[in-house]
Amino acid sequence: MILLSWIFLFIAGFLEVGWVVCLKYSEGFTKFWPSAGMVVSIVTSFLLLNLAIRYLPVGVSYAIWTGMGAAGAVIAGILLFNEPSNFMQIFFLALIIIGIVGISLISQH
């Protein structure tokens, strides 16, 4: 069950990025499909996070979930929306990703 919880957690983290991207594409909720995608992504992300924290520590799970969402949103902004980036932004983004991987690797579960 622990492995499945980790899988749920990482899918939930990717869905965090999905809802942010859909939010941007919804243009203030004026476009139906991106708005619907956002709602589905948020609900599914929360449900999977809920399943994950049944067997994983809540602090570790939340840190990974939010870290994936934050890092993923920055990466999506750069790749999909041509948002500006610079060396320092990429450096600190790398630190977030290193933190996510580190927390995952040292977790007792």
GROMACS elastic network, one bead per residue, 0.5 to 0.9 nm:
[ bonds ]
;  ai    aj funct       b0    kb
    1     4     6  0.51472   500
    1     5     6  0.61794   500
    1     6     6  0.87948   500
    1    55     6  0.74022   500
    2     6     6  0.63847   500
    2     7     6  0.87339   500
    2    52     6  0.83158   500
    2    55     6  0.61498   500
    2    56     6  0.72062   500
    2   109     6  0.67989   500
    3     6     6  0.51399   500
    3     7     6  0.63198   500
    3     8     6  0.86781   500
    3   109     6  0.87334   500
    4     8     6  0.61420   500
    4     9     6  0.85526   500
    4    52     6  0.78598   500
    5     9     6  0.61058   500
    5    10     6  0.87148   500
    5    48     6  0.84109   500
    5    49     6  0.85786   500
    5    51     6  0.66824   500
    5    53     6  0.74390   500
    5    54     6  0.78875   500
    5    55     6  0.65035   500
    5    56     6  0.69292   500
    6    10     6  0.62563   500
    6    11     6  0.85976   500
    6    52     6  0.65361   500
    6    55     6  0.89949   500
    6    56     6  0.78158   500
    6    61     6  0.86976   500
    6   104     6  0.89870   500
    6   109     6  0.89244   500
    7    10     6  0.53033   500
    7    11     6  0.61840   500
    7    12     6  0.84925   500
    7    52     6  0.81219   500
    8    11     6  0.52128   500
    8    12     6  0.60325   500
    8    13     6  0.86083   500
    8    45     6  0.87773   500
    8    48     6  0.52715   500
    8    49     6  0.67368   500
    8    50     6  0.89673   500
    8    51     6  0.70149   500
    8    52     6  0.57347   500
    9    12     6  0.50323   500
    9    13     6  0.62227   500
    9    14     6  0.88059   500
    9    45     6  0.84792   500
    9    48     6  0.63594   500
    9    49     6  0.55874   500
    9    50     6  0.87515   500
    9    51     6  0.81130   500
    9    52     6  0.54971   500
    9    53     6  0.82523   500
    9    61     6  0.68951   500
    9    62     6  0.89686   500
    9    64     6  0.79368   500
    9    65     6  0.67663   500
   10    14     6  0.63227   500
   10    15     6  0.85989   500
   10    48     6  0.89110   500
   10    49     6  0.87965   500
   10    64     6  0.80599   500
   10    65     6  0.72465   500
   10    68     6  0.81264   500
   11    14     6  0.51338   500
   11    15     6  0.62038   500
   11    16     6  0.86775   500
   11    45     6  0.74491   500
   11    48     6  0.74518   500
   11    49     6  0.87655   500
   12    15     6  0.50058   500
   12    16     6  0.63066   500
   12    17     6  0.89975   500
   12    41     6  0.85971   500
   12    42     6  0.88023   500
   12    44     6  0.71844   500
   12    46     6  0.69960   500
   12    47     6  0.80562   500
   12    48     6  0.55222   500
   12    49     6  0.58994   500
   12    52     6  0.89328   500
   12    65     6  0.68309   500
   13    16     6  0.50545   500
   13    17     6  0.68952   500
   13    18     6  0.88642   500
   13    45     6  0.70250   500
   13    49     6  0.82932   500
   13    64     6  0.73710   500
   13    66     6  0.70725   500
   13    67     6  0.80001   500
   13    68     6  0.52389   500
   13    69     6  0.57386   500
   13    72     6  0.85694   500
   14    17     6  0.52639   500
   14    18     6  0.63688   500
   14    19     6  0.89781   500
   14    45     6  0.81646   500
   14    65     6  0.83777   500
   14    68     6  0.68394   500
   14    69     6  0.68642   500
   14    72     6  0.75144   500
   15    19     6  0.61865   500
   15    20     6  0.85997   500
   15    41     6  0.54594   500
   15    42     6  0.70281   500
   15    44     6  0.74530   500
   15    45     6  0.54774   500
   15    69     6  0.79438   500
   16    19     6  0.54969   500
   16    20     6  0.65752   500
   16    21     6  0.88683   500
   16    41     6  0.70436   500
   16    42     6  0.67701   500
   16    45     6  0.63428   500
   16    46     6  0.89064   500
   16    65     6  0.76562   500
   16    66     6  0.78464   500
   16    68     6  0.74907   500
   16    70     6  0.83917   500
   16    72     6  0.80987   500
   16    73     6  0.82748   500
   17    20     6  0.52535   500
   17    21     6  0.62630   500
   17    22     6  0.86269   500
   17    41     6  0.87648   500
   17    68     6  0.75402   500
   17    69     6  0.50654   500
   17    70     6  0.76652   500
   17    71     6  0.84609   500
   17    72     6  0.54382   500
   17    73     6  0.54512   500
   17    76     6  0.76777   500
   18    21     6  0.52094   500
   18    22     6  0.61174   500
   18    23     6  0.85061   500
   18    37     6  0.81027   500
   18    38     6  0.71217   500
   18    41     6  0.62944   500
   18    42     6  0.83503   500
   18    69     6  0.86797   500
   18    72     6  0.87982   500
   18    73     6  0.85002   500
   19    23     6  0.59489   500
   19    24     6  0.86321   500
   19    34     6  0.87044   500
   19    35     6  0.87771   500
   19    37     6  0.69089   500
   19    39     6  0.72127   500
   19    40     6  0.80031   500
   19    41     6  0.51972   500
   19    42     6  0.59502   500
   19    45     6  0.88564   500
   20    24     6  0.63780   500
   20    25     6  0.87298   500
   20    38     6  0.71709   500
   20    41     6  0.89601   500
   20    42     6  0.89861   500
   20    69     6  0.83156   500
   20    73     6  0.66691   500
   20    76     6  0.89345   500
   21    24     6  0.52013   500
   21    25     6  0.63071   500
   21    26     6  0.86053   500
   21    34     6  0.84652   500
   21    38     6  0.79300   500
   21    73     6  0.73754   500
   21    76     6  0.71790   500
   21    77     6  0.80909   500
   21    80     6  0.86123   500
   22    26     6  0.59204   500
   22    27     6  0.89269   500
   22    33     6  0.85193   500
   22    35     6  0.64194   500
   22    36     6  0.83434   500
   22    37     6  0.61192   500
   22    38     6  0.50629   500
   22    39     6  0.88365   500
   22    41     6  0.85759   500
   23    26     6  0.50905   500
   23    27     6  0.70357   500
   23    28     6  0.74354   500
   23    29     6  0.74931   500
   23    34     6  0.67396   500
   23    35     6  0.64569   500
   23    37     6  0.84540   500
   23    38     6  0.59408   500
   24    27     6  0.58229   500
   24    28     6  0.76570   500
   24    29     6  0.89899   500
   24    34     6  0.82616   500
   25    28     6  0.83377   500
   25    29     6  0.85703   500
   25    31     6  0.76409   500
   25    34     6  0.58032   500
   25    35     6  0.79214   500
   26    30     6  0.59036   500
   26    32     6  0.70780   500
   26    33     6  0.75385   500
   26    35     6  0.51591   500
   26    36     6  0.87220   500
   26    37     6  0.89831   500
   26    38     6  0.82536   500
   27    30     6  0.56455   500
   27    31     6  0.65229   500
   27    34     6  0.85501   500
   27    35     6  0.85914   500
   28    31     6  0.78299   500
   28    35     6  0.85306   500
   29    32     6  0.69444   500
   29    34     6  0.78583   500
   29    35     6  0.55371   500
   29    36     6  0.89766   500
   30    34     6  0.89014   500
   30    35     6  0.77244   500
   31    34     6  0.60417   500
   31    35     6  0.61889   500
   31    36     6  0.87044   500
   32    35     6  0.51360   500
   32    36     6  0.59998   500
   32    37     6  0.84973   500
   33    36     6  0.50097   500
   33    37     6  0.59657   500
   33    38     6  0.84595   500
   34    38     6  0.60903   500
   34    39     6  0.87417   500
   35    38     6  0.50640   500
   35    39     6  0.64439   500
   35    40     6  0.87644   500
   36    39     6  0.51820   500
   36    40     6  0.62054   500
   36    41     6  0.84866   500
   37    40     6  0.51498   500
   37    41     6  0.59446   500
   37    42     6  0.85154   500
   38    41     6  0.50846   500
   38    42     6  0.60999   500
   38    43     6  0.86029   500
   39    42     6  0.52141   500
   39    43     6  0.61646   500
   39    44     6  0.84626   500
   40    43     6  0.53177   500
   40    44     6  0.59699   500
   40    45     6  0.83386   500
   41    44     6  0.52123   500
   41    45     6  0.58475   500
   41    46     6  0.85343   500
   42    45     6  0.50995   500
   42    46     6  0.62040   500
   42    47     6  0.85917   500
   43    46     6  0.52693   500
   43    47     6  0.61607   500
   43    48     6  0.86532   500
   44    47     6  0.50413   500
   44    48     6  0.60986   500
   44    49     6  0.84729   500
   45    48     6  0.52577   500
   45    49     6  0.60970   500
   45    50     6  0.85410   500
   46    49     6  0.50058   500
   46    50     6  0.60487   500
   46    51     6  0.86527   500
   47    50     6  0.50324   500
   47    51     6  0.63480   500
   47    52     6  0.86943   500
   48    51     6  0.50180   500
   48    52     6  0.61182   500
   48    53     6  0.87269   500
   49    53     6  0.62426   500
   49    54     6  0.88512   500
   49    61     6  0.75796   500
   49    62     6  0.80695   500
   49    65     6  0.77311   500
   50    53     6  0.54390   500
   50    54     6  0.67599   500
   51    54     6  0.55398   500
   51    55     6  0.77829   500
   52    55     6  0.60265   500
   52    56     6  0.60058   500
   52    57     6  0.86931   500
   52    58     6  0.85684   500
   52    61     6  0.73654   500
   53    57     6  0.60388   500
   53    58     6  0.54147   500
   53    59     6  0.89500   500
   53    61     6  0.65212   500
   53    62     6  0.85552   500
   54    57     6  0.79883   500
   54    58     6  0.83295   500
   55    58     6  0.88228   500
   55   109     6  0.81587   500
   56    59     6  0.86909   500
   56    60     6  0.74506   500
   56    61     6  0.65555   500
   56   107     6  0.88573   500
   56   108     6  0.87998   500
   56   109     6  0.64207   500
   57    60     6  0.54891   500
   57    61     6  0.60770   500
   57    62     6  0.85347   500
   57   107     6  0.85317   500
   57   108     6  0.88029   500
   57   109     6  0.80214   500
   58    61     6  0.50430   500
   58    62     6  0.58949   500
   58    63     6  0.84115   500
   59    62     6  0.52417   500
   59    63     6  0.60724   500
   59    64     6  0.85909   500
   60    63     6  0.51856   500
   60    64     6  0.61966   500
   60    65     6  0.85249   500
   60   103     6  0.68203   500
   60   104     6  0.76919   500
   60   107     6  0.73825   500
   61    64     6  0.52692   500
   61    65     6  0.60064   500
   61    66     6  0.85545   500
   61   104     6  0.87987   500
   62    66     6  0.59745   500
   62    67     6  0.81631   500
   63    66     6  0.54249   500
   63    67     6  0.58023   500
   63    68     6  0.83819   500
   63   100     6  0.74671   500
   63   103     6  0.82496   500
   64    67     6  0.50252   500
   64    68     6  0.59240   500
   64    69     6  0.84499   500
   64    99     6  0.84443   500
   64   100     6  0.54245   500
   64   101     6  0.83618   500
   64   103     6  0.74614   500
   64   104     6  0.75342   500
   65    68     6  0.53101   500
   65    69     6  0.62676   500
   65    70     6  0.87208   500
   65   100     6  0.87437   500
   66    70     6  0.60360   500
   66    71     6  0.84830   500
   67    70     6  0.51020   500
   67    71     6  0.59561   500
   67    72     6  0.81043   500
   67    96     6  0.65107   500
   67    97     6  0.74101   500
   67    99     6  0.82329   500
   67   100     6  0.64357   500
   68    71     6  0.52866   500
   68    72     6  0.56400   500
   68    73     6  0.82124   500
   68    96     6  0.83494   500
   68    97     6  0.75811   500
   68   100     6  0.73108   500
   69    72     6  0.51279   500
   69    73     6  0.58940   500
   69    74     6  0.86179   500
   70    73     6  0.52005   500
   70    74     6  0.64117   500
   70    75     6  0.87621   500
   70    93     6  0.88279   500
   70    96     6  0.84477   500
   71    74     6  0.52670   500
   71    75     6  0.62723   500
   71    76     6  0.85724   500
   71    93     6  0.61470   500
   71    94     6  0.84328   500
   71    96     6  0.67080   500
   71    97     6  0.68934   500
   72    75     6  0.50500   500
   72    76     6  0.59121   500
   72    77     6  0.83936   500
   73    76     6  0.50268   500
   73    77     6  0.59848   500
   73    78     6  0.85965   500
   74    77     6  0.50837   500
   74    78     6  0.63148   500
   74    79     6  0.86860   500
   74    83     6  0.85733   500
   74    93     6  0.78650   500
   75    78     6  0.51897   500
   75    79     6  0.61103   500
   75    80     6  0.82747   500
   75    93     6  0.85754   500
   76    79     6  0.51136   500
   76    80     6  0.54341   500
   76    81     6  0.72193   500
   76    82     6  0.88965   500
   76    83     6  0.88697   500
   77    80     6  0.55076   500
   77    82     6  0.64163   500
   77    83     6  0.54285   500
   77    84     6  0.84406   500
   78    81     6  0.58501   500
   78    84     6  0.64428   500
   78    85     6  0.68455   500
   79    82     6  0.58761   500
   79    83     6  0.76048   500
   80    83     6  0.80346   500
   82    85     6  0.88281   500
   85    88     6  0.82649   500
   85    89     6  0.61174   500
   85    90     6  0.70389   500
   86    89     6  0.53677   500
   86    90     6  0.63156   500
   86    91     6  0.86014   500
   87    90     6  0.51973   500
   87    91     6  0.60124   500
   87    92     6  0.87193   500
   88    92     6  0.61873   500
   88    93     6  0.83908   500
   89    92     6  0.53479   500
   89    93     6  0.60399   500
   89    94     6  0.85469   500
   90    94     6  0.60542   500
   90    95     6  0.86537   500
   91    94     6  0.51196   500
   91    95     6  0.64763   500
   91    96     6  0.89840   500
   92    96     6  0.64342   500
   92    97     6  0.87343   500
   93    96     6  0.51539   500
   93    97     6  0.63983   500
   93    98     6  0.86458   500
   94    97     6  0.50377   500
   94    98     6  0.60204   500
   94    99     6  0.84509   500
   95    99     6  0.60257   500
   95   100     6  0.86066   500
   96   100     6  0.62594   500
   96   101     6  0.87249   500
   97   100     6  0.50500   500
   97   101     6  0.62432   500
   97   102     6  0.84259   500
   98   101     6  0.51650   500
   98   102     6  0.58964   500
   98   103     6  0.85007   500
   99   103     6  0.59800   500
   99   104     6  0.83892   500
  100   103     6  0.53123   500
  100   104     6  0.61550   500
  100   105     6  0.86408   500
  101   104     6  0.50805   500
  101   105     6  0.61180   500
  101   106     6  0.87173   500
  102   105     6  0.51357   500
  102   106     6  0.61952   500
  102   107     6  0.84296   500
  103   106     6  0.54269   500
  103   107     6  0.59343   500
  104   107     6  0.54797   500
  104   108     6  0.89484   500
  104   109     6  0.87771   500
  105   108     6  0.84969   500
  106   109     6  0.84829   500
